[in-house]
Amino acid sequence: MDAASLHAKGVLRVLRTEAGPLILFGLAWAGLGITGIIVKLGSAGWLVLALALLPAAVLLQLTMWLDRVEAKPVWLLIRCVLWGAGPAIIGAGVVNSVVAAKIGLRGSAFVSAPLIEEAMKALALVWLLRHRRDQIHGALDAAMYAMCVGIGFAAVENVQYYAAALHKGLSTLAATVIGRGLITPLAHPLFTFATALGIASAANRRAPALIGYPLLGYACAVSAHSLWNTFPLTWVFVIPGFVTLALWIYRASRAEERDLQIAVERAVSRGELPGNAAALIGPSRRPRFFEWTAAAIDPGHWLYERWRRHHLALIMALPAVAAQIADDDPRKQTSPELVQAAATQLLRRRIGGTT
């Protein structure tokens, strides 16, 4: 779903068709729960909601800022956020409640919570592997989607924790906001990233690796989550772990940018692109949050068109991408060279202003 289709069909209609009934059902359920909390708490409920959503907005901006070159399809990113905030949190909550009633909260936190929460979050990545494999070119792509799922999950989960803490007094709420508001939004994306690495490793492989790698990543995510729930001091490792993840994403994105520049320069030297191609493509400046949201709904936005150029050029820059596209051709009539040649022609027409 590109911005032109979104603009033509309308946001609500695209939300209904792209998100799917399961996500919409989960969001409706989660929305009813949040509405009930706000009604019960009154004006304090809006404070609770703001405290939970603010870190999510900041981390989404960070995610967009780190993704320097290749623009991920905006509706896939939004779908991941909505999955984490809807079906993932609802499914995990139901299972955790049943298990807690059987073996207690401590047993649920150690056993069921890591298993079901990481499984529910991982389903978004499994869906990408099954239906949008062409959008997972490597670990960097999988990391971006994993962060979006974890951010959505943590935001809604914190609403519940903050509401419960508010009943015990403002001091308890303040302590909970410091403990969960600063750490949990980092922890959930970090755990899900382990599963994402398995998904990325499986994206270009066949069975049994197609199953084995995601299961290995999921096992690592469950283990880390279980330690997090069992030993409070685990938070000491979450912050440096998330910082390390962010730095890795930034460095990997910068490497993609250098590959893009080299590919365009070589295409110019071969006469495949005009001499001013690099200037027309422009530097890969990371977008601000409001520019990203504007580009998502306005096909005439300058950032949207720049992203389209980058995405096409990236196919030339990364032979592995062209090889994956060729490998996915059911007729086996496409080669990586043909994919790269087609991308060159498309890019030439884009920056030349022709159709």
N, C-alpha and C positions, 0 to 999 in steps of 0.2 A: 504494500500500500504506500504510494508516494504522496507527496504533498498536493500534487494536482488533483488526484483522486479524492483526497481528503477535503480539499477546498470545494470540489464540485458536488460531492455527495452530502457533505455536512458532518459535523463532528459526532453528533449523537447516532446517526445512522452507521457511520464507520465504527464507532465504539461497539454498537450492537453486533455488527458482522465480524469485525476483527477480533474482539475480545472473546466472543463465544459465550454460549449460555452458562457454562460452568463458572467462568470468571464473573459474569454478571450476577449469578446466584450467590456466589461467595461474597462479592462486594455488597450486595443488598443485605445479606445476613450481617456482615461486619458493620455496615452502615446503620442498621437498626440497633445493633448493640451500642455503637458510639452515640447514636441519638438518645438512647435510653440513659446513658451515662450523663449526657449533657442536661437532659431534662431533670434527672434526679439531683444533680449537683447545682443546677442553676447557672449563674454567671461564672462560678468557679469551674464548671465543666468546659467552658470555652478556653479558660486558662490551661486546663489539662490538655485539651486538644492542641493548642498552640505549642505547648512545651514538647509534645510528641512529634509534631509535624515540622518544627523548625530544624532539628538536626537532619531530617530527611531531605528538606529543601537544600540545605547546605551541602550534603553529601551528593545529591544529584548534580548540583552545580560542579562539584569537584570531579565527578565522573565525566561530565561533558568536557571539562577543562583538560583532563588528562588525555582524552581521546583526540589526539592532535591532528590526525590525517584523515582516516577513513570514517565517514559518517555512517554510523549504524542506522538501519531503518528505524525511524522514530517510533513507529507503532510496535515494533518488536521490543524496544526498550520500555515503552509504556505498558505493553502486555506483561513484561516481566515484573514491573512494579505492581501492577494490578493483581497479578497472580500471588505475589507475596503478601499483599494487603488484604486479599480476599480468600480464595480457596485454601491457600497454604495455612493461613492463621486459623481459619475456621476448622479445617480438617484436623490440624494438630491439637486445637483446643478441645475438640470432642473426644479424641482418643486419650489425651492426657487426663481429662476429667474422669473418664471411665477407669483408667488405670489407677489414678490417685484414690478413687473410691475403693479399689481392691487391695492395693498394697501401700497406700499412704503417699503423701506428697514427696517425701525424700526418695522413695523408690521410683516414683514417676519422674522426678528430676534426673535421676541417675540413668534410668533405663528407657522409659518410653519417650520422654521429651527429646533427647538427642536423636533417637531412631525415627520418630514420626516427623519431627520438625525438619530435619535435614532431608528426609524422603519427600515431604510435601514441597519443599523449596526446589529440590532436584528435579521434580516433574516438569517444571518450566524449562529446564535445560534439556531434559529428555525429549520434550516436544520440539524444541529447536533442532535437535539432532535428527529427529524423525521427519519433520516437515520443512525445516529451513536450514538444511545442512550447508547449503551454499553460502549462508551468512556466518558460518563459523570457520574462518580461515586459519585459526590458530588459537593459542592460549590467550592472547590479548583480547580477541573477540569474546571468548567464553568468560573472561574475567569481567568484562563490561556488563554482560547480561547477568552474571552472578551477583555483582554489586547491586544492580537494580532490584533483583528479587529480594536480597537481604535487607535492603533499605526499606522496601515496602512492608516486609514482615515486621521489622523492628519497630516501625512507626506505630502500627496498630497495636502491637503487643504492649508498647509503653503506655498507650492510653489506658489499658486495663490496670497496669501496675500503678500508674499515677493516681487513678481514681481510688484504688484501694488504699494507697498511702495517705491521700487527703483525708480520708475518714479518721485516720489516727492523729491528725494534726499537721500544721504547716511545717513544723520541724522535720517530721517524718517525710513529708512530700519533698522538702528541700534535699534531704539526704538521698532519697530515691532518685530525684532528678540528676543529682551529681553522679550517683553510682550507675544508673541505667542510661540516663540521657547522654552521658559522655562516653560510655563504654559499649553498651549494647548495640547502638547503631554501627559501631565498628566491628563488633564480634560477629554478628550474623553474616554480613558480606564476606568476612574473612573465612568463616566456616564453609560457606557455600562455594567459595573459590576453590577449595580442595576438590569438591565434586566437579566443578567447571574444568579443572585441569584434566580430569578423567574423560569428560565429555569431549574436550578439544583433542585429546590424544586418540580418541576413537573416531573422530569425524572423518579422517581420511583412511581408515582401515576397515577391514572386513572382520566377520566373526572368526574366532572367539574374542579378538581384541575389542570388537565393537561392544561387547558386554563386559569383558574383564576390566578394562580401564575405568569405565564409569563406576563399577562396583568398588574398585580400589580407592578411587577418589571419595566415594561416599563413605567408605569405612574410615578414612582419615578424618572426614568432616564429623562423623558421629563420635569418634574418639576425642577429638578436640572439644566438641560441644559437651560431652560427658564430663571431661575434666573441668570445663568452665562452670558447669552446674554443681560440681562436687567440691571443688577447692576454690574458695573465694579469691585467693591470691593469684589465681590464673589470669586475672585482669592485668597483672603486671606485664604479661607477655602479649596481651591483645593490642595495646597501643603501638609498641614497636613492630609487631607483626603487620598491623594495618599500614603503618608508615612505610615499611619495607615493600608491601604490595603496591602502594601508591607510587613509590619511586620506581619499582619495576615497570609498572604500566607506562609511566612517563618516559623512561628510557627506551622501552620497546616502541612506543609511539614515535619518539624522536628518530629511532632507527628506520622506521617506516617512512618518515619524512625524508630522510637522506636517500633511501632507495628510490623514492618518488622523484626527487630532484635529479638523481643520476639517470633514471630511466628516461625522463623528459629530455635531458641534455643529449643522451645517446640517440633518441628519436630525432632530435633536431639535426644532429650531425649526419644522420643517414638520409636526411631530406624528407622524413616521414611527417614532420611537424614544422610549422613556420619558425623562423628565428626568434620571434618574440613570444613563443609558447610559454616559457617559464614566467615571463612578466604577466601574460594574460591569466595564467593559472593563479598566480599570486602566492604569497607566503601562507603557510598553514596556520594562521593565527587561531588560537583556541577561542571558541565563541563564548560570549557571556550568556548567562542563563536566559535572559529575556530575548536575546537574539536567537537562541536555540528554539525557544517556544514559538517565536514569530515565524521562523523558517519552517516549522512543522505544519503550519496552517496556511502559509502564503507562498505559492509557487513562484511568485515574482520577487521574493526576497533575495537580496544579493547573496546571503549566506547559503540559501538553498541551492542556487546555481553553482556556487563555488564547491559545495559538497559533491554535487553531481560530477563536476570535472575531476575532483580528487578521486572519487570512487572509480571512475573509468581509468584514470592514469594508474591507479594502484594495481589494476589488473596487469598492466604492462610491467610495473615495478616488481611484482612478486610472481615469479614463474610457478610457484606452488599453487597459487590461486588459479591460474590458467590451467594447470594440470588437473586440479580438482574438478573444474567446470567440464573439461574434456572427458574426464573419467565418469562423470555423472550422465553423460549423453547415452541414452538407452540404445541408440542406433550405432554407437561406436564409430561415427563418421567424423567426429570432431577431434582435432589435435590441439595441444597447447599453442602451437604456432598460429593456427587459425584463430584461436580465441584472442591472442595478443594482437594479431593483425586487425581483427574486427574492432578491438578496443581502441587501437590507434586511429582507425577511421572515424569511430564515433567521437573520440576526443577532438580530432581535427575539425569535424563539423561543429562541435559544441563551441570551441573557442573561436571558430570562424564565423559564428552567428548564423549558420545555415541549418536547415532541418535535416 
